[in-house]
Amino acid sequence: MQLVWFVINIFFVASAIVMLFAHRSLTEAQRQGAPAARLIRLRRLRTTLQILTVLLFVAMATSFLINMKLNG
């Protein structure tokens, strides 16, 4: 079970980092006055990554609690 937690944790951390880069990309595009179509695409990407990150956090926390219950 520790391997499951470890793998989910790696994916969570990676998705959090990618989500932060997507957020930075959006804010830089807004600051530079990018076309509206690009801003919409970046907002959708950021929102999708935020949802994925939250889901992976819940999965990580759940697998951690299961691991703690099994191993004491």
N, CA and C of each residue as an Amber inpcrd file, in Angstrom:
protein
   216
   0.8250000  -1.2010000   0.0000000   0.0000000   0.0000000   0.0000000
   0.8620000   1.2540000   0.0000000   2.0690000   1.1410000   0.5380000
   2.9490000   2.3070000   0.5460000   3.3270000   2.7290000  -0.8640000
   3.4690000   1.7540000  -1.7560000   3.8060000   2.0660000  -3.1380000
   2.6810000   2.8440000  -3.8100000   1.4390000   2.4750000  -3.5120000
   0.2940000   3.1910000  -4.0800000   0.3180000   4.6460000  -3.6120000
   0.5220000   4.8710000  -2.3180000   0.5850000   6.2320000  -1.7870000
   1.7280000   7.0030000  -2.4260000   2.8780000   6.3580000  -2.5720000
   4.0520000   7.0220000  -3.1340000   3.8070000   7.4500000  -4.5790000
   3.2290000   6.5790000  -5.3760000   2.9720000   6.9010000  -6.7800000
   1.9410000   8.0190000  -6.9030000   0.8720000   7.9360000  -6.1270000
  -0.1440000   8.9940000  -6.1550000   0.4610000  10.3140000  -5.6850000
   1.3160000  10.2560000  -4.6820000   1.9790000  11.4540000  -4.1810000
   2.8470000  12.0980000  -5.2610000   3.5700000  11.2880000  -6.0170000
   4.4090000  11.8200000  -7.0980000   3.5380000  12.5230000  -8.1400000
   2.4280000  11.8730000  -8.5310000   1.5340000  12.4930000  -9.5120000
   0.9110000  13.7750000  -8.9620000   0.5730000  13.8000000  -7.6800000
   0.0050000  15.0060000  -7.0740000   1.0060000  16.1590000  -7.1210000
   2.2270000  15.8950000  -6.7090000   3.2480000  16.9570000  -6.6910000
   3.5170000  17.4510000  -8.1090000   3.6150000  16.5360000  -9.0550000
   3.8570000  16.9300000 -10.4470000   2.6970000  17.7680000 -10.9840000
   1.4680000  17.3690000 -10.6780000   0.3200000  18.1350000 -11.1770000
   0.2400000  19.5040000 -10.5100000   0.6260000  19.5910000  -9.2520000
   0.6330000  20.8940000  -8.5730000   1.6500000  21.8360000  -9.2250000
   2.8090000  21.3150000  -9.5510000   3.8440000  22.1360000 -10.1890000
   3.3830000  22.5850000 -11.5730000   2.8220000  21.6670000 -12.3540000
   2.3360000  22.0150000 -13.6930000   1.2020000  23.0240000 -13.6000000
   0.3320000  22.8780000 -12.6090000  -0.7630000  23.8230000 -12.4340000
  -0.2330000  25.2240000 -12.1110000   0.8080000  25.2960000 -11.3110000
   1.3890000  26.6060000 -11.0060000   1.9990000  27.2480000 -12.2500000
   2.6320000  26.4530000 -13.0960000   3.1640000  26.9920000 -14.3490000
   2.0350000  27.4420000 -15.2760000   0.9260000  26.7050000 -15.3050000
  -0.2160000  27.1090000 -16.1260000  -0.8100000  28.4180000 -15.6080000
  -0.8580000  28.5750000 -14.2970000  -1.3620000  29.8300000 -13.7130000
  -0.4510000  30.9980000 -14.0760000   0.8480000  30.7490000 -14.0100000
   1.7950000  31.8070000 -14.3700000   1.6680000  32.1630000 -15.8420000
   1.4860000  31.1600000 -16.6810000   1.3150000  31.4030000 -18.1090000
   0.0900000  32.2730000 -18.3710000  -0.9940000  31.9920000 -17.6750000
  -2.2100000  32.7800000 -17.8490000  -2.0090000  34.2190000 -17.3800000
  -1.4150000  34.3970000 -16.2210000  -1.2350000  35.7650000 -15.7180000
  -0.2770000  36.5650000 -16.6090000   0.7440000  35.9230000 -17.1410000
   1.6600000  36.6140000 -18.0580000   0.9440000  36.9830000 -19.3510000
   0.1020000  36.0960000 -19.8590000  -0.6500000  36.3890000 -21.0820000
  -1.6130000  37.5500000 -20.8500000  -2.2550000  37.5770000 -19.6870000
  -3.1480000  38.6930000 -19.3670000  -2.3680000  39.9940000 -19.2760000
  -1.2020000  39.9460000 -18.6500000  -0.3830000  41.1530000 -18.4780000
   0.1000000  41.6970000 -19.8180000   0.3920000  40.8030000 -20.7520000
   0.9190000  41.2160000 -22.0500000  -0.1820000  41.5050000 -23.0650000
  -1.4300000  41.3050000 -22.6850000  -2.5410000  41.6190000 -23.5780000
  -2.6940000  40.6190000 -24.7120000  -2.6680000  39.3610000 -24.4030000
  -2.8070000  38.3020000 -25.4070000  -4.2250000  38.2920000 -25.9740000
  -4.3930000  37.6950000 -27.1450000  -5.7410000  37.5980000 -27.7330000
  -6.6990000  36.8230000 -26.8320000  -7.9740000  37.1340000 -26.9760000
  -9.0000000  36.5270000 -26.1160000  -9.0550000  35.0100000 -26.2710000
  -8.8570000  34.5120000 -27.4730000  -8.9130000  33.0630000 -27.6940000
  -7.8240000  32.3460000 -26.8980000  -6.6460000  32.9280000 -26.8420000
  -5.5440000  32.3200000 -26.0810000  -5.8330000  32.3570000 -24.5870000
  -6.4010000  33.4550000 -24.1120000  -6.7380000  33.5610000 -22.6910000
  -7.7910000  32.5240000 -22.2970000  -8.7760000  32.3140000 -23.1530000
  -9.8090000  31.3090000 -22.8700000  -9.1900000  29.9250000 -22.7930000
  -8.3000000  29.6140000 -23.7510000  -7.6490000  28.3000000 -23.7630000
  -6.7940000  28.1070000 -22.5100000  -6.0750000  29.1540000 -22.1010000
  -5.2380000  29.0530000 -20.8990000  -6.0790000  28.9330000 -19.6290000
  -7.2230000  29.6170000 -19.5900000  -8.1110000  29.4910000 -18.4270000
  -8.6630000  28.0770000 -18.3090000  -9.0540000  27.4940000 -19.4460000
  -9.5690000  26.1210000 -19.4250000  -8.4950000  25.1420000 -18.9710000
  -7.2870000  25.3380000 -19.4640000  -6.1820000  24.4720000 -19.0690000
  -5.9160000  24.5940000 -17.5770000  -5.8820000  25.8180000 -17.0760000
  -5.6290000  26.0250000 -15.6500000  -6.7290000  25.4070000 -14.7910000
  -7.9790000  25.6000000 -15.1860000  -9.0990000  25.0380000 -14.4340000
  -9.0510000  23.5180000 -14.4280000  -8.7580000  22.9250000 -15.5800000
  -8.6410000  21.4680000 -15.6670000  -7.5320000  20.9580000 -14.7570000
  -6.4000000  21.6320000 -14.7650000  -5.2890000  21.2120000 -13.9130000
  -5.6060000  21.4120000 -12.4330000  -6.3480000  22.4460000 -12.0950000
  -6.7470000  22.6470000 -10.7020000  -7.6520000  21.5180000 -10.2300000
  -8.6050000  21.1240000 -11.0550000  -9.4980000  20.0200000 -10.6930000
  -8.7130000  18.7300000 -10.5330000  -7.8110000  18.4610000 -11.4800000
  -6.9810000  17.2580000 -11.4060000  -6.1250000  17.2550000 -10.1380000
  -5.5610000  18.3930000  -9.7860000  -4.7270000  18.4870000  -8.5940000
  -5.5320000  18.2230000  -7.3250000  -6.7360000  18.7660000  -7.2540000
  -7.5890000  18.5360000  -6.0830000  -7.9630000  17.0540000  -5.9800000
  -8.3120000  16.4490000  -7.1110000  -8.6540000  15.0210000  -7.1000000
  -7.4640000  14.1650000  -6.6690000  -6.2840000  14.5070000  -7.1560000
  -5.0930000  13.7520000  -6.7600000  -4.7640000  13.9740000  -5.2790000
  -5.0430000  15.1660000  -4.7540000  -4.8250000  15.4040000  -3.3300000
  -5.7500000  14.5270000  -2.4940000  -7.0140000  14.4500000  -2.8970000
  -7.9660000  13.6090000  -2.1740000  -7.5290000  12.1450000  -2.2450000
  -7.1020000  11.7030000  -3.4200000  -6.6350000  10.3220000  -3.5730000
  -5.3950000  10.0690000  -2.7160000  -4.4810000  11.0330000  -2.6710000
  -3.2750000  10.8860000  -1.8640000  -3.6200000  10.8010000  -0.3800000
  -4.5040000  11.6800000   0.0730000  -4.8870000  11.6590000   1.4810000
  -5.6010000  10.3630000   1.8430000  -6.4660000   9.8940000   0.9590000
  -7.1870000   8.6470000   1.2050000  -6.2270000   7.4650000   1.2690000
  -5.3140000   7.3710000   0.3230000  -4.3670000   6.2580000   0.3290000
  -3.4450000   6.3320000   1.5440000  -3.1080000   7.5470000   1.9760000
  -2.2800000   7.6920000   3.1770000  -3.0260000   7.1830000   4.4150000
  -4.3040000   7.5540000   4.5430000  -5.0790000   7.1140000   5.6980000
  -5.2890000   5.6080000   5.6830000  -5.5290000   5.0410000   4.5170000
  -5.6640000   3.5850000   4.4130000  -4.3440000   2.9090000   4.8130000
  -3.2440000   3.4710000   4.3330000  -1.9300000   2.9250000   4.6710000
  -1.6870000   2.9760000   6.1780000  -2.0570000   4.0790000   6.8210000
  -1.8580000   4.2070000   8.2620000  -2.7450000   3.2140000   9.0220000
  -3.9590000   2.9920000   8.5250000  -4.8550000   2.0500000   9.2020000
  -4.3230000   0.6130000   9.0740000  -3.7930000   0.2630000   7.9060000
  -3.2750000  -1.0800000   7.6950000  -1.9860000  -1.3400000   8.4800000
  -1.1130000  -0.3380000   8.5230000   0.2010000  -0.5190000   9.1320000
   0.2730000  -0.0470000  10.5820000  -0.7680000   0.5440000  11.0650000
  -0.8190000   0.9710000  12.4690000  -0.1260000   2.2250000  12.6940000
